[in-house]
């Protein structure tokens, strides 16, 4: 059974948090009511919910709180020298992972 971990107000933010949870082997899903993408503005009013298994809820809360409190600095890709914001772990320009 899945239960609500957090409500955010954009699918992109939800995807970022899901990535962090998946890195820790926590299964999660997004629940949003934007009419199948036809009305994305509804995400800002009704929110996008991140759901996790009930047994993973406490671990997931700790991960989210840790990620929210980290001050991630910007980084430069070693392969192509592109500057990135700290929350990104892969270079958008060449696909190289942050090291």
C-alpha positions as CSV (number, residue, x, y, z in Angstrom):
1,X,0.0,0.0,0.0
2,X,1.3,3.4,-0.9
3,X,0.9,6.5,1.2
4,X,1.6,10.2,0.7
5,X,5.1,11.4,1.4
6,X,5.0,15.0,0.2
7,X,3.0,17.3,-2.0
8,X,5.0,19.6,-4.3
9,X,3.7,22.1,-6.9
10,X,5.4,21.0,-10.1
11,X,6.1,17.6,-11.7
12,X,9.7,18.5,-12.2
13,X,10.2,19.0,-8.5
14,X,8.5,15.7,-7.9
15,X,10.7,13.9,-10.4
16,X,13.9,15.3,-8.7
17,X,12.7,14.0,-5.4
18,X,11.8,10.6,-6.9
19,X,15.3,10.4,-8.3
20,X,16.8,10.8,-4.8
21,X,14.4,8.2,-3.4
22,X,15.1,5.7,-6.2
23,X,18.8,6.1,-5.6
24,X,18.1,4.8,-2.1
25,X,16.0,1.9,-3.4
26,X,12.7,3.4,-2.3
27,X,9.9,2.7,-4.7
28,X,7.7,5.7,-5.3
29,X,5.1,7.0,-7.7
30,X,3.7,10.4,-8.7
31,X,0.0,11.1,-8.3
32,X,-1.2,14.2,-10.1
33,X,-4.6,15.4,-11.4
34,X,-3.8,17.5,-14.4
35,X,-6.2,15.8,-16.9
36,X,-3.5,13.7,-18.4
37,X,-1.2,16.7,-19.1
38,X,-4.0,18.7,-20.8
39,X,-4.1,21.2,-17.9
40,X,-0.6,21.4,-16.3
41,X,-1.7,24.6,-14.5
42,X,-3.7,22.4,-12.1
43,X,-0.4,21.1,-10.7
44,X,0.1,24.6,-9.1
45,X,-3.3,24.5,-7.5
46,X,-3.9,20.8,-6.6
47,X,-0.3,19.8,-6.3
48,X,1.7,16.7,-7.3
49,X,1.8,14.0,-4.7
50,X,4.8,11.7,-4.1
51,X,3.6,8.3,-2.8
52,X,5.9,5.7,-1.2
53,X,5.2,2.3,0.3
54,X,4.0,2.6,3.9
55,X,7.0,0.6,5.2
56,X,9.4,3.1,3.5
57,X,7.7,6.3,4.7
58,X,10.0,7.1,7.6
59,X,13.2,6.4,5.6
60,X,11.9,8.5,2.7
61,X,11.1,11.4,5.0
62,X,14.7,11.4,6.3
63,X,16.1,11.3,2.8
64,X,13.9,14.2,1.6
65,X,14.7,16.3,4.7
66,X,18.4,15.6,4.2
67,X,18.2,16.6,0.5
68,X,16.3,19.7,1.4
69,X,18.8,20.8,4.0
70,X,21.9,20.2,1.9
71,X,23.5,23.2,0.3
72,X,24.6,21.9,-3.0
73,X,27.1,24.1,-4.8
74,X,27.5,24.4,-8.5
75,X,29.8,22.2,-10.4
76,X,31.7,22.1,-13.7
77,X,31.6,19.1,-15.9
78,X,35.0,17.5,-16.3
79,X,34.3,16.4,-19.8
80,X,32.9,19.6,-21.5
81,X,33.4,22.3,-18.8
82,X,29.7,23.2,-18.7
83,X,28.6,24.9,-15.4
84,X,25.7,23.3,-13.6
85,X,23.6,24.0,-10.5
86,X,24.3,21.7,-7.6
87,X,21.0,19.8,-7.6
88,X,21.9,18.2,-11.0
89,X,24.0,15.0,-11.1
90,X,24.4,14.6,-14.9
91,X,25.6,17.1,-17.4
92,X,22.8,18.2,-19.7
93,X,25.3,19.0,-22.4
94,X,27.3,15.8,-22.8
95,X,25.6,13.3,-20.4
96,X,28.7,12.9,-18.1
97,X,27.9,12.1,-14.5
98,X,29.0,14.4,-11.7
99,X,32.1,13.2,-10.0
